[in-house]
Amino acid sequence: MNDIMVFDIETVPDVEGGRRIYGLDELDDEAVANAMFKLRMEKTGREFLAHHLHRIVAISVVFRHGEHVRVWSLGEEDSPEQDLIQRFFDGLDRYTPTLVTWNGSGFDLPVIHYRALLHRIAAPRYWEIGEQDSSFRFNNYLNRFQWRHTDLMDVLAGYQARAAAPLDEVATLLGFPGKMGMSGAKVWDAFLEGDIRGIRDYCETDVLNTWLVYLRFELMRGHLTEDAYEQECQQLRGVLEASGKEALLEFNHAWKRN
């Protein structure tokens, strides 16, 4: 396998941005977020904020490099958003991996774009479309129908929105643990409680589920044999068992039960 980076982000309302846009200087963070949710509900019928009004609090990764696989969250629990995004793009600049996501085209990457713009983060490898490296002309991170970024939700749905499915349900259908610990809707509450570790743990379970679905996808495509697929799964089990991390051990235990 080539280098592969599965990633997922977790976000909270960008309350500083909300203050600027909506003139809410007199309100505290929680009140600003509530106002943002209310305005969004009035406009769209749902509270989920527009992409440019999210702030990233976790980026988790499964990285398959050479013969090794690793799962972790970028930076530290107290790392600022700018550092998380910089580390993400540093990895792309260094390894040029295949990116794998679930709904990354629809959410994760657009959010990262806006936040990188805000923080003045340069990411030349990511934005390359063949101007400096001709190999990117027909296979880059930005073109929806190329493979340098594989959005599994899009691909498996045949790029038809009405056929899209939630990661949790697809993972559970395939015998994987699915979501554990919390859901995306609970991230803001966890953030207000200071539970960054819980958010990072939850994000890591999402990338583990995505990686396992991707392995099954590669088996379906004929890129992995049955033996190679089983070896990849066994390798991941070994990584989880050796991690000593409670959330990863729980994921491994739930996976074994299926």
FENCOR-V498381 format. One record per residue. N is the residue number from 1. RES is the residue in one small letter. SS is DSSP state (h for helix, s for strand, l for the rest). OMEGA is omega in whole degrees, -180 to 180 (none if undefined). D_LAST is the distance of its C-alpha to the last C-alpha in Angstrom with 1 decimal. Layout:
n,res,ss,omega,d_last
N,RES,SS,OMEGA,D_LAST
N,RES,SS,OMEGA,D_LAST
//
This chain:
n,res,ss,omega,d_last
1,m,l,170,26.4
2,n,l,176,28.8
3,d,l,-178,28.4
4,i,s,177,25.7
5,m,s,173,25.3
6,v,s,-180,22.6
7,f,s,177,23.8
8,d,s,177,23.5
9,i,s,169,26.1
10,e,s,-173,26.4
11,t,s,172,29.8
12,v,s,177,32.1
13,p,s,174,35.4
14,d,l,-174,38.2
15,v,h,177,40.6
16,e,h,176,43.3
17,g,h,178,43.2
18,g,h,177,43.2
19,r,h,-178,46.3
20,r,h,-174,48.1
21,i,h,-172,47.4
22,y,h,178,47.8
23,g,l,-176,50.5
24,l,l,-174,48.6
25,d,l,-173,50.2
26,e,l,-175,50.9
27,l,l,174,47.3
28,d,l,-172,44.8
29,d,h,-177,41.4
30,e,h,-180,39.5
31,a,h,177,42.4
32,v,h,180,42.5
33,a,h,179,38.8
34,n,h,177,39.3
35,a,h,178,42.3
36,m,h,178,40.3
37,f,h,-178,37.6
38,k,h,179,40.4
39,l,h,179,42.2
40,r,h,178,39.2
41,m,h,179,38.4
42,e,h,-176,42.1
43,k,h,-171,41.9
44,t,h,-176,38.6
45,g,l,176,37.3
46,r,l,-174,34.4
47,e,l,-174,34.3
48,f,l,-170,32.3
49,l,l,174,35.0
50,a,l,-173,36.5
51,h,h,-175,35.2
52,h,h,180,38.3
53,l,h,174,38.0
54,h,s,172,34.7
55,r,s,-176,34.8
56,i,s,178,32.1
57,v,s,177,30.8
58,a,s,169,27.9
59,i,s,-180,27.0
60,s,s,-169,23.9
61,v,s,158,23.4
62,v,s,-176,21.2
63,f,s,177,24.1
64,r,s,-176,23.9
65,h,s,-176,27.4
66,g,l,179,28.6
67,e,l,-173,26.2
68,h,s,175,24.7
69,v,s,-177,22.1
70,r,s,175,22.3
71,v,s,179,21.0
72,w,s,174,23.4
73,s,s,-176,25.5
74,l,l,177,29.0
75,g,l,179,31.9
76,e,l,-179,32.0
77,e,l,-179,31.3
78,d,l,180,34.9
79,s,l,176,35.4
80,p,l,-179,37.3
81,e,h,-178,35.9
82,q,h,-179,38.4
83,d,h,179,37.1
84,l,h,-178,33.5
85,i,h,179,34.7
86,q,h,179,37.1
87,r,h,178,34.4
88,f,h,-178,32.3
89,f,h,175,35.3
90,d,h,178,36.4
91,g,h,177,33.2
92,l,h,180,34.0
93,d,h,-176,37.6
94,r,h,-171,36.8
95,y,h,-173,34.1
96,t,l,-178,34.2
97,p,l,164,30.4
98,t,s,176,28.6
99,l,s,177,27.3
100,v,s,-180,23.9
101,t,s,166,23.2
102,w,l,-176,21.7
103,n,l,177,24.9
104,g,h,178,26.9
105,s,h,-176,29.8
106,g,h,-177,29.9
107,f,h,-169,29.5
108,d,h,-176,28.8
109,l,h,175,31.6
110,p,h,177,34.3
111,v,h,178,33.8
112,i,h,179,34.1
113,h,h,-178,37.2
114,y,h,-177,38.9
115,r,h,175,38.2
116,a,h,176,39.4
117,l,h,180,42.4
118,l,h,-174,43.0
119,h,h,178,42.7
120,r,l,-178,44.8
121,i,l,177,42.1
122,a,l,-180,43.0
123,a,l,-172,40.3
124,p,h,-178,42.3
125,r,h,-179,39.6
126,y,h,-175,37.3
127,w,h,-180,40.2
128,e,l,177,41.6
129,i,l,177,42.1
130,g,l,-179,44.4
131,e,l,178,47.5
132,q,l,-179,47.3
133,d,l,-174,44.7
134,s,h,180,45.1
135,s,h,179,41.6
136,f,h,-175,40.3
137,r,l,-177,42.5
138,f,l,178,40.1
139,n,l,-178,36.8
140,n,l,-176,36.5
141,y,l,-170,34.3
142,l,l,-178,36.0
143,n,l,-173,36.1
144,r,l,-172,33.4
145,f,l,175,33.4
146,q,l,-166,33.2
147,w,l,180,30.5
148,r,l,166,31.4
149,h,s,179,29.3
150,t,s,174,26.4
151,d,s,-173,25.3
152,l,h,180,22.1
153,m,h,179,22.5
154,d,h,-174,26.0
155,v,h,-177,25.5
156,l,h,177,22.7
157,a,l,-178,24.8
158,g,l,-179,27.8
159,y,l,177,29.6
160,q,l,-175,29.8
161,a,h,-177,29.3
162,r,h,179,28.6
163,a,h,-178,25.6
164,a,l,-179,23.9
165,a,l,177,20.5
166,p,l,178,18.9
167,l,h,-176,16.6
168,d,h,-177,14.2
169,e,h,179,13.9
170,v,h,179,13.8
171,a,h,-180,11.1
172,t,h,178,8.9
173,l,h,-177,10.2
174,l,l,178,9.2
175,g,l,178,5.4
176,f,l,-172,6.7
177,p,l,-174,7.5
178,g,l,-176,10.8
179,k,l,180,13.8
180,m,l,172,14.2
181,g,l,179,17.5
182,m,l,174,19.7
183,s,l,-180,20.6
184,g,h,-179,23.4
185,a,h,-177,25.7
186,k,h,-176,25.5
187,v,h,-180,26.6
188,w,h,177,30.2
189,d,h,179,30.0
190,a,h,179,28.2
191,f,h,179,30.9
192,l,h,178,33.7
193,e,l,179,32.3
194,g,l,-175,32.4
195,d,l,179,28.6
196,i,h,179,28.6
197,r,h,178,26.1
198,g,h,178,23.6
199,i,h,180,24.3
200,r,h,177,23.8
201,d,h,180,20.5
202,y,h,180,19.3
203,c,h,179,20.8
204,e,h,177,19.0
205,t,h,177,15.5
206,d,h,-179,16.9
207,v,h,176,18.2
208,l,h,176,15.0
209,n,h,-179,13.2
210,t,h,178,16.5
211,w,h,-179,16.7
212,l,h,176,13.3
213,v,h,179,14.5
214,y,h,178,17.9
215,l,h,178,16.8
216,r,h,177,15.5
217,f,h,179,18.8
218,e,h,173,20.8
219,l,h,-180,19.3
220,m,h,-180,20.4
221,r,h,-177,23.7
222,g,l,178,24.4
223,h,l,174,24.6
224,l,l,170,21.9
225,t,l,176,21.8
226,e,h,180,18.6
227,d,h,180,19.6
228,a,h,177,20.3
229,y,h,180,17.0
230,e,h,178,15.2
231,q,h,178,17.8
232,e,h,179,17.2
233,c,h,180,13.5
234,q,h,178,14.6
235,q,h,179,17.5
236,l,h,178,15.6
237,r,h,179,13.5
238,g,h,178,17.0
239,v,h,-180,18.4
240,l,h,-180,16.0
241,e,h,-177,16.6
242,a,h,-174,20.3
243,s,h,-175,20.7
244,g,l,-177,21.3
245,k,l,-172,20.5
246,e,h,-177,18.8
247,a,h,-180,17.1
248,l,h,177,15.7
249,l,h,178,14.6
250,e,h,177,12.8
251,f,h,-179,11.0
252,n,h,180,10.2
253,h,h,179,9.1
254,a,h,178,6.8
255,w,h,-180,5.4
256,k,h,-179,5.4
257,r,h,-178,3.8
258,n,l,none,0.0
//
